[in-house]
Amino acid sequence: MSEQAGKLRDFHSARWDEPLLVELSSPGRRGLVPPGVEPEIDADVGDIATLVPGGVLRMKPPALPELSQPEVVRHFSRLSQMTMGNDVGNDIGQGTCTCKYSPKVDESLARSARMTDIHPLQDERTAQGILEVLYRTRDFMCEISGMDEVSFQPGAGGQAVLAAAAVARAYHKAHGQDESRNEIITTIHSHPVDAACPAAMGYRVTTLMPDERGYPDLEALKAAVSERTAAIFMTNPEDTGLYNPRIDEYVEAVHAVGGLCFTDQANLNGIIGKARARDAGFDMCHFNLHKTFSSPHGTFGPGCAALCVTDEFARYLPVPVVTGGPCGYRLDFDRPETIGRVKDFVGNAMVVLRVFSWIMSLGSEGLRQVAEAAVINNNYLARLLMSIPGVSMSFGYDERPRLDQVRYSLQKLCEDTGLSSQDLQRRIGDYGLQIYWTSHHPETVPQPFTPEPTESYSKQEVEEWAAVMARLCQEAYETPQVIRTAPHNGVVDRIDESFMVDESRTCVTWRKWQRMKIADAEVPPKM
């Protein structure tokens, strides 16, 4: 404990009582006063309002906040000080939601005027630069996956899985089997969207449970497949960090009955450049371009996913698809069998530009080193965590390497102290680490937590994370009240979590916030 204690740092988050911008507003204040219309333009164009159809004109100006420039700068600077992230702290991802450092060269390209001034509706002849980036990144994705065609339209992994389910349906419809093939198979430790998205498409979903070693039960799969099987949707490595060494046998079992095979590779960090979906026999796969390929994981964005398919399924991809040739690059809408759009335009092109920059800076050997460093980090963290009393590993701590993450358990600690994984989750923020680790449902592993140290973390940061977990477990046994009353050093105190199930306490709009403030003011104070 003394060696790891040296890795701890004293932390306390900045805490500002910062109102919303609309509450800071004062009539007449301006951060920028734009110049008036030049006389020549005014004489030539006239009143702008006359050029806009009356039906779309506002009756009155929008109620925008009015602030001076320093007020705006202070507001957002204060908010940034109250926000955890890779730029200010050790942000090792939790709950299978990969966080990693995004190189600033990638960010600068995505924010440059050459990118931000492009309009998605402008003539494609004037957008050849970004179309070339999209096309060349498509080539990278084909090489990394082994597939033949790619769509960047999905806005995140979940939307890519939904699109894959739509592609499966379109394929079976083209073969006259869309009604008879109404079942999708997935596994309990695949990403939850691999069950949810096919279910949303109307498929009946069968979920495979793990065998004693933690792999999906192969014999159960063979018993489940039939002429009703449309496809299998599975993650490999699964959220336990275990890579299935017999994955080709699962693919063969589904293909044998005429089903399709889709692999969810949202988190590719541990196998990029090492294993390809096509080589295992899969028909489709997807990558989260945010997370794995440089862009930050900002909760649900800035999201973009690459849906990769073999030639047989390319005709069903969302439109438009970027194509290239001797006459330049263009957007191909002429695809009669397409599933249609799943998002506007070609998707989040700024994320694709980050991906292109990231891959070009690393090269093929650099991508393989990404996987190697991620696996080393993960297994080094496993060695440190398994020495902490109260921590155990799902499906045993044995010789098998866990690739990009591990589903750990605090069940022993909970039995000994009465403190749950969620209790420690609240306390970890007091040490400046990411708080979120809750994407474990259904909780087949009791009291779970799932750190995912990607390649962008150093040995020292991995040690710091393990040292914090060691301290938390020590506190749980020796001073449990510190854990129960956490957080102490963060932006807010303990949150009333009733808002998650009580719609009346949920606020996502300014008008709802105003109504809630009025309602709170009308409630007499407790005596």
N, C-alpha and C positions, 0 to 999 in steps of 0.2 A: 504493500500500500504506500509506503514512504516514497518509493521510486516513482510511482504514478502520480502521487500528490504534487510532485514538482512540475507536472504538466498543467496543473490547474492555474487559472488566472482569475483575478478579481474582476467581477463584471457587474455593472449596473447600467441599465438602459436609460437613455435620455427620456424624460417624461414631461411633455408640454401639455398644458390644458388648451389645446388648439381647436378653435371653432371651425365649422365648415366655411368655405369661401363665401357662400351667400350670407352667412351670419356676420362676416367681416366687412361686407359691402357697405359703402357710404355713397349716396348719390353725388354724381359729378366728378368722382375721382377717376383718373385715367393713368394707365401705365404707358400708353402710347397714343399720341394724337396723330392720326394719319393725315397726309396733306389733302387739300381739296382737289376737286376735279380740275384738270387744266382746261382753260377756256376753249382751246381748239377741239378737245375731245367733247366737251360739253356741247359745243355748237354742232358737232357732227352727229353725236349720239342722242343728245337730248335727255329727257328725264328717264332714268333707268326703270322706274316703276311702270312706265308705259310699255316696256318690253316684256314684262312678266304677266302671264294670264291672271286676271283678277281672282280666279278661283283658288289660286295657290298663294296669293298675297296674305300676309298676316294682318289682322285687324289692328294689332298694336305690337310694338317691338318686344322681343323676348326679354324676360326678366333675368338678365345676366348679371353676375356680381360686378360691382364697380370698385376697383382697387388701384392703388398706386403700384408702381413697379417694385419698390422695396417690400411692400406688404405681400405681394405675390411670391417674391424670392424667399422671404422669411417663412411664409406658410409652408412652401414645399420643402425647404431646408429642414424645418422642424419635423415634418412628416417623415422625411428620409432618415432622420436620426432615431425615429421610433420604429423603424422597419429593419428586421433582420434580413440578411442576404449575404451572398458570397463576397460582396465588395467590403463588407464590414466585419465578417466573422466566419467561423468554421460552420459551414452549412451542409454537412454531410446529410444526404437525403434520407427520409424516413418513409416507411410504409410503401415501398416500391416506387416512390415518386422521385426519380433521379434528379438531383441537383448537381450542377458542376459549373466550373468557372468558364465563362464565355470570353475568349480572347478579345481584347479591345479593338484589334484591327478588324475583326468581324463586325463588331458593333459600329465602328466608324463607317464602314461601307454601307451597312443597312440604314444608317441615319443620314447619309450624304444626300445632297440635293439631287444627284444623278439618279437616286432611287426614289426618294420621297416626292419628287416632282412628276414622276410618271403617273399618267392617268390610265386606269384599266380600259377605258373606252377609246383611247386614242388609236389612230391607224397603226396596225402592226408593223408597217414599213418604217415607222418612226420609233419603234420600240425593239429594234433588233438586238440591242445589247442585253436587256433582261431576258428576252426570249432565248438568246444563246446561252445565258447562264442556266435557265431552266432546262434547256435541252442537254447541255453538258452534264448538269447535275443528274439528270435522268440517266445518262450513260453510267455515271458513278453508281447510282442505285442498282442499275441492272447488273453491274459487275459485282457489287457487294452481295446481292441477293441471288445472282445466277438467273434472274428472270429476264423477260424480253421487253416489257413495256411498263410504264409507270404513270400514275396520276398523282399530282401534288395538290389536288383540289380539297381533299379532306382537311378539316381544320384541327384535327387532333386524332389520337389513336382510336378513340371510341367511334368517331365518325368514319374512320377507315375500316373498322370492323363492320360497321353498319353497311358501308358500301360493298364490302366483300360478301356479306350475306345477300345483298341485292344482286351482285354479280352471279352468285351461286344460283339464285332463283332464276335469273335471266337465262343462264346456261341450261338449266333443266327444262325451262319452258320451251327453249328452242329445240329441245329433244323430246318434247311432249310428255315430260315427267314432272312438271312443277307441282301438280296436285298430289301425285303419289309419293314423291320424295319430300316429306314434310317434317323430317327429324334432323336435328343437329346434335352432335356429340361434343362435349367439352370436358374439362377436368376441373376438379375442385380448387386446385392451386394455379390455374390459369388466371389471367386478369379477368375480373368480374364482367367486363364488357363482352368477353367471348361467349358468355351465356346471355347477357342482357340484350345485346344487339340482335342476335338471331331471334330471340323471343319477341322483340319489338317488331320484327318482320313477320311474325306469325308462326314461326317454327316451334315445334315441340322439342324441348331441350332435355337431353340426357346427360347427367354429370357423372364422370368416373371418379371414384375415390382412390386414394393411394394404397399401394401394397405396403408390406412391412418395411421396405427400404425407402419409401417415400415417392416412388414412381407411380404414375397412373397404372391401374391394374390392366395388363395386356389381355388377360383371359376375359376380363369383364368387357373389354372393348370388342373382342371377337364375338362375344355373346350378344352384344348390343347392336352390331351392324346388321343391316338387312337391306332389302330392296326399297325400304322407306328412307334410308339414310341419304340425306342431301350432302352432308359434309361433316368434317370434324374441324373444330376451331380450338386450337390449343396453343399454349405458351411454352416455349422451351429456350433457355432454362425457365422452370416455373418459379413462382415467388418464394420457394424454399431455397433457391439458389442452385438446385440440382439440375444438371444437364442430363437429359435422358439418352443414354448411350445406345439404346435400341430404337431410336425414333423412326428409323426406316421401316421397322416391322409394324408400327402403328399405321404409317402411311399405306403400306401394302395391304393391310387388313381392310382399310376403308376403300381403297381403289378396287379391291377385289369384288366389291358389291356395287361398283359404279358411283361411289361417292367422291366428293372433292376434298382436298386437304388444304387448310389455311393455317399458317403459323403466325402467331402474334409475337412480333419481335420489337415491341415498343422500347424495351431496354436492351439494346444490342451491345452495351459496353463490354461485356465479358467475352464476346465471341466475334466481334467485328474483324474481318480479315482472316478468321480462323475456321468458321463453319458457314455454309451457305444454304439457304432454304431449298433452293432447286436441287442441290446435291443430295438432299435427304428425300427428294421426291415430291415436295410440296408444289401445289399449283399456284398458290398465292401466298403473299406475306405482306406485312406492313412494318414500317419503322416510324417511330416518333422522331421527327427531325429536330424538334425541341427535345431537350434532355440529351439524347445520344450524340447529336451532331452540332453541338455548340450553343444553340439558342437557349436562354435561361428558361427554366420551368416556372413560369409566373402563375401559379395556381392552375388555371385552365388555359393558359396562353403565355406568351404569344405562340399559339399552336399551329402545327402543320405536320401532316403525316404523308409518307410516301406509300401508296398502295401499289405493290409490284405483282405482276401476273405473267404467266407464260403466254406465248403467242395465241394459244387456243382461246384465251379469255380476254385478250386485248380489245376485241370489238365491243365488249360490254362496259368498258371503263367510262367514268364520267367525262363529259365534254366541257370545254375543249381539251384536246391533247396537243402538246407542242410537238411539231414535226420539223425536220430540217432537210435541206436539199441544196442543190446548186443555186437556186434562186433566193436563198435565205431561209429564215425561220418563220413559221406561221402557226396560227391556231387552227386546228382541224376540228370543225364542228360536224363534218359530214360522216357521221357514224350512226347508221339507222338502228343498230341494235344496242345503243348505249343505254345505261340505266338512268341517264339524265344527270342533272346537276345535283351535287350534295352540298355545294357552297358556291358563293359568287365567284365569277371569273375563273382564274387559274389557281386560286388558293392564296396563301400568304407568301407572296413573292419575296418579301423582306427576309423571312426565315430561310427560304431556299438560297438567297444570296449569302447569308451567314454560312450555310452548309457548304456552298461552293468554296468560299474563302477558307474555311476550316480544312476541308479535304485537300485543297491545293497547297496549303501550307504544310500539311503533314506528309502527303504522298502515301503510297501503298505500304511502305515499311512503317511509316509513322502510325498508320491505322492499326497495324498489327501490334505495335507497341502500346497503343491505347488499351487493347484487350489485355495484354500481359500485365500492364501496370494496374488495371482495375482488379484483375484476379489476385495479384499479389497483395494489394491493399485490403481486399476483402478477407483473404485468408489470414493475413497478419492481424486484422481486427478480430477475427474469430479466435485466434490464439489468445489475445489479450482478454477478450470478454469471457471466455470459458474458464479463466482463472478467478473470476469474481463469484463469491458465494451468492446463491440465489438465482444464477443465470444458467439456463440449459439451452440446448440446440434441438430443433425439431428433427426427428428421425435419426438421432444419435450423432455424436461427435466422433467420426471415424476417419478413415484415410481418404475418403472421397473429397476432392476440392469442391468448394461452393463457389460458383463463378462470380456473380456480380452482387450477390446479397445473401443473407441468411435470415430465415424466419426463426428468431430466438423466442424463448419463453421465460417469463418471470413467475411461473406457477409456484415454484418452490418458495420464492421470496414472499409471494402472496399468502401461501399457507402458513408461513412462519410469522409474518408481521401483520397480515390483514390489509396490506397496501397493494393496490393493483398497478398494472402497467400504466393505466391512465393517470394514476396519481404521480408516478415518476415522470410521466410525460409533462405534466404541469411544472414540475420542479426543474426539468432540464433547461428550460428557458432562463432560469436564474443564473446559468453559467454561460449565457450567450450562444447557446446552440439551438438549432431548429426544433420547434416544439411539435410539429405535426408528425404523427405516426399512426394514423387511424384507418388506413385502407386495408383492413385485414378481414373484412366480413365475407363469408361467414367464418367465425373464429374457430377453425378446426384445430389450431394450435392455441392452447389456453394462455391468457395473459401475454399476448405477442408484442414484439417490437422488431422492426426490420430495417436496420441501417444499410445503406448502400454507398460505400465509399468508392467513387469512380476514380479514374486515372488522374483527375486534376487535383487530388488531395495528396499532400506530402506525408511522409512517415511521421513527422511531428504532429500534424493535424489528426492523423489516425490515433496516435498515442493520446492526444488531448481528449478526443471523444471517449476513448476507453477509460481515461482517468476520471472524467466526469461521471460515467456510469458506475465506476467503482465507488466514487464518493456518494452517489445517490443510494446505492445499495447499502453502504455503510450507515448512512443516515437512517435508512429504513429500519435497520436493526437496532441502532443505538439512540437516535433522536427522531422517532417516527412523526412527532408532531410538526417538525419542520417540513416534512413531505406533505402531510395532510393539509397544511395551511398555505402551501405554495400556490401561485408564485409570489415572490417577495421583491425581486429586483427588476421586474419587467415594466412595461408601459401601463398595464392595467393589473388590477388585483384579480382575484378569482372571479371568473365569469359565471353569471347565472345561465346555465346551459339549458334552461327551460325554453329558450327561444328556438331551440332546434326542433321542438315538438309542439310548441304553442304558436300558431300562426299570428295571433294578436301581438306577439312580441318580436316578430320578424319584420325587419325594415330593409327594403331594397330601393326605395325611391324617396326623393325629397318631400313629396306631399305626404307620404306615409309617416315620415319622420316628424313632420309638423303636426299631424293628427295625434301621434303618440305623445308628443310633448304637451299638447293641450289636454289630452286625457290624463296624463300624469299630474298636471297642475290642478286638475279638478278633484283629485283624490285627496281627502284630508290627511294630514300627517298623523302617523301613529304616536300616541301619547305613551 
